[in-house]
């Protein structure tokens, strides 16, 4: 599950249907009712070789081309439902993939090259992120453009740190500078980027739950 929580399959299904029952009793019954058998198969770990196609930073990196991003450059009403403005949609190149019914979020390095495209399904609260790529802070490229363009003056700006991509973009739509960590489990790589941000004030705006509190404490201990 998201936010670092770990639950069984039964509990996850119960949660999807709005049940907060102990040990996922609803989920277990739902599985038994909708499937003939419930079988857990233990398999050996499979090692995959990504040497030819991997987007890993250690190998040959295949950036997402502008031609591919053109496929997603559509505006969807859901963007406005989440409080995004046209300026922010354009700045972050937010798009919509008609085939998968997902909002697309190009994630760029500091040179502006697209590392990968994060996706969020319009109908379901589900993000799709690549697993074989070290993820930077979301919004770092756009942040650097604003800070070093001089449009914010000479004062070092306040920068908000949040978990979700939409949270980050909504802050930008409100005139605030922000970055996001793709969840509350900030990696050492992302922590290093936070330490290097050109600001005297980091405003930690993580989720109001236990996972968010823990992440806030870890960031404060690391940065300060």
C-alpha positions as CSV (number, residue, x, y, z in Angstrom):
1,X,0.0,0.0,0.0
2,X,1.0,3.7,-0.2
3,X,2.6,5.8,2.5
4,X,4.8,2.8,3.6
5,X,1.9,0.8,5.1
6,X,2.1,-3.0,4.7
7,X,-1.1,-5.1,4.6
8,X,-2.2,-8.5,3.5
9,X,-4.0,-9.0,0.2
10,X,-7.3,-9.6,2.1
11,X,-6.9,-6.3,4.0
12,X,-6.1,-4.4,0.9
13,X,-9.3,-5.7,-0.9
14,X,-11.3,-4.8,2.2
15,X,-9.9,-1.3,2.2
16,X,-10.7,-0.9,-1.5
17,X,-14.3,-1.6,-0.7
18,X,-14.3,0.8,2.2
19,X,-14.1,-1.8,5.0
20,X,-11.6,-1.4,7.9
21,X,-12.1,-4.9,9.3
22,X,-9.5,-6.9,11.2
23,X,-7.4,-9.3,9.1
24,X,-9.4,-8.4,6.0
25,X,-12.3,-10.8,6.5
26,X,-14.4,-9.0,3.9
27,X,-11.6,-9.3,1.4
28,X,-11.1,-13.0,2.1
29,X,-14.8,-13.7,1.5
30,X,-14.8,-11.5,-1.6
31,X,-12.0,-13.5,-3.1
32,X,-13.6,-16.8,-2.3
33,X,-16.9,-15.6,-3.8
34,X,-15.4,-14.3,-7.0
35,X,-12.7,-16.9,-7.7
36,X,-12.8,-20.7,-7.6
37,X,-9.6,-21.1,-5.6
38,X,-7.2,-19.0,-3.7
39,X,-3.7,-20.3,-4.0
40,X,-0.5,-18.6,-3.0
41,X,2.4,-19.9,-5.1
42,X,6.0,-19.5,-3.8
43,X,8.4,-18.8,-6.6
44,X,12.1,-18.3,-6.8
45,X,13.4,-14.8,-7.3
46,X,13.8,-13.9,-11.0
47,X,16.8,-11.8,-12.0
48,X,16.0,-9.6,-15.0
49,X,18.7,-8.2,-17.3
50,X,17.9,-4.6,-18.2
51,X,21.3,-4.0,-19.9
52,X,19.8,-3.3,-23.3
53,X,16.6,-1.4,-22.4
54,X,17.2,-0.2,-18.9
55,X,16.6,3.3,-17.8
56,X,19.1,2.8,-15.0
57,X,21.6,5.6,-14.4
58,X,24.4,3.0,-14.3
59,X,23.8,1.8,-17.9
60,X,22.9,3.3,-21.2
61,X,20.0,5.6,-20.3
62,X,17.1,6.0,-22.7
63,X,15.4,9.3,-22.2
64,X,11.8,9.9,-23.2
65,X,11.7,11.8,-26.5
66,X,9.7,14.9,-27.2
67,X,7.9,13.0,-30.0
68,X,6.6,10.5,-27.5
69,X,5.5,13.2,-25.1
70,X,3.6,14.8,-28.0
71,X,1.3,11.8,-27.8
72,X,0.2,12.9,-24.3
73,X,-0.2,16.6,-24.8
74,X,-3.9,16.8,-24.2
75,X,-5.8,18.6,-21.4
76,X,-8.3,16.6,-19.3
77,X,-11.0,18.1,-17.0
78,X,-9.6,16.2,-14.1
79,X,-6.6,18.5,-14.1
80,X,-8.8,21.4,-13.3
81,X,-10.7,19.3,-10.7
82,X,-7.4,19.0,-8.9
83,X,-6.9,22.7,-8.9
84,X,-4.2,23.0,-11.6
85,X,-4.0,26.1,-13.8
86,X,-3.2,26.3,-17.5
87,X,0.2,28.0,-16.6
88,X,1.2,25.1,-14.4
89,X,-0.1,22.5,-16.8
90,X,2.1,24.0,-19.5
91,X,5.1,24.5,-17.3
92,X,5.2,20.9,-16.1
93,X,4.0,19.5,-19.4
94,X,1.1,17.7,-17.7
95,X,-0.7,15.5,-20.3
96,X,-3.3,12.8,-20.8
97,X,-2.9,9.3,-22.3
98,X,-6.2,8.4,-23.9
99,X,-5.2,4.7,-24.2
100,X,-4.7,4.2,-20.5
101,X,-7.0,6.9,-19.2
102,X,-4.2,8.4,-17.1
103,X,-2.8,11.8,-16.4
104,X,0.9,11.9,-17.4
105,X,3.7,13.7,-15.5
106,X,7.0,14.0,-17.3
107,X,9.9,13.8,-14.8
108,X,13.0,15.7,-16.0
109,X,16.6,15.9,-14.9
110,X,18.2,19.3,-14.4
111,X,19.0,19.5,-18.1
112,X,15.4,19.2,-19.0
113,X,15.6,15.6,-20.4
114,X,12.7,13.4,-19.6
115,X,13.8,10.5,-17.4
116,X,10.4,8.8,-17.3
117,X,6.6,9.5,-17.3
118,X,4.7,9.0,-14.1
119,X,1.0,8.3,-14.5
120,X,-2.2,8.6,-12.4
121,X,-5.4,6.9,-13.4
122,X,-8.3,9.3,-13.8
123,X,-10.9,7.0,-12.3
124,X,-8.9,5.2,-9.6
125,X,-6.5,6.5,-7.0
126,X,-3.5,4.7,-8.4
127,X,-0.1,6.0,-9.6
128,X,2.1,4.1,-12.0
129,X,5.8,4.6,-11.5
130,X,8.7,2.7,-13.1
131,X,10.6,0.5,-10.7
132,X,14.0,0.4,-12.3
133,X,14.8,4.1,-12.2
134,X,16.3,6.2,-9.3
135,X,13.7,8.9,-8.8
136,X,14.7,12.5,-8.3
137,X,12.6,15.1,-6.5
138,X,9.6,15.9,-8.7
139,X,9.6,19.5,-9.8
140,X,13.4,20.1,-9.5
141,X,13.9,21.1,-13.1
142,X,11.0,23.6,-13.0
143,X,12.2,24.9,-9.7
144,X,15.7,25.5,-11.1
145,X,14.3,27.4,-14.1
146,X,12.3,29.8,-11.8
147,X,15.0,30.3,-9.3
148,X,17.9,30.9,-11.7
149,X,15.8,33.0,-14.1
150,X,15.7,35.7,-11.6
151,X,11.9,36.0,-11.6
152,X,11.8,35.6,-7.8
153,X,14.3,38.3,-7.1
154,X,17.5,38.0,-5.1
155,X,15.9,36.6,-1.9
156,X,16.3,32.9,-1.4
157,X,12.7,31.5,-1.7
158,X,10.8,29.3,0.6
159,X,10.4,25.8,-0.8
160,X,7.6,23.4,0.1
161,X,8.3,19.7,0.4
162,X,5.4,17.3,-0.1
163,X,4.6,13.7,-0.9
164,X,2.3,13.7,-3.9
165,X,2.6,15.1,-7.4
166,X,-0.8,16.8,-7.3
167,X,0.0,18.3,-3.9
168,X,3.2,19.8,-5.5
169,X,1.4,21.1,-8.5
170,X,-1.4,22.6,-6.5
171,X,1.1,24.6,-4.5
172,X,2.7,25.8,-7.7
173,X,-0.8,26.8,-8.9
174,X,-1.1,28.9,-5.6
175,X,2.1,30.7,-6.4
176,X,4.4,28.6,-4.1
177,X,7.5,26.8,-5.0
178,X,7.4,23.1,-4.2
179,X,9.0,19.6,-4.8
180,X,7.6,16.2,-4.2
181,X,9.2,12.8,-3.2
182,X,6.8,10.4,-5.0
183,X,5.5,9.4,-1.6
184,X,6.8,9.6,2.0
185,X,9.8,7.2,1.6
186,X,12.4,9.8,0.6
187,X,15.5,8.1,-0.7
188,X,19.1,9.1,0.2
189,X,19.3,10.4,-3.4
190,X,16.3,12.7,-2.8
191,X,17.6,13.7,0.6
192,X,20.8,14.8,-1.0
193,X,18.8,16.9,-3.4
194,X,16.9,18.5,-0.6
195,X,20.1,19.4,1.1
196,X,21.3,21.2,-2.0
197,X,18.2,23.3,-2.6
198,X,19.1,27.0,-2.7
199,X,16.9,28.1,0.2
200,X,17.1,28.9,3.9
201,X,13.6,27.7,4.6
202,X,12.2,24.3,3.7
203,X,8.5,24.0,4.6
204,X,7.6,20.4,5.2
205,X,4.0,19.9,4.0
206,X,3.7,16.1,4.1
207,X,0.5,14.2,4.7
208,X,-1.2,14.4,8.1
209,X,-0.8,10.8,9.0
210,X,1.7,8.6,10.8
211,X,3.8,8.0,7.7
212,X,3.9,11.7,7.0
213,X,5.0,12.5,10.6
214,X,7.8,9.9,10.4
215,X,9.0,11.3,7.0
216,X,8.9,14.8,8.5
217,X,11.1,13.7,11.4
218,X,13.6,11.9,9.1
219,X,13.9,15.0,6.8
220,X,14.4,17.3,9.8
221,X,17.0,15.1,11.3
222,X,18.9,14.8,8.0
223,X,18.7,18.4,6.8
224,X,19.2,20.2,10.1
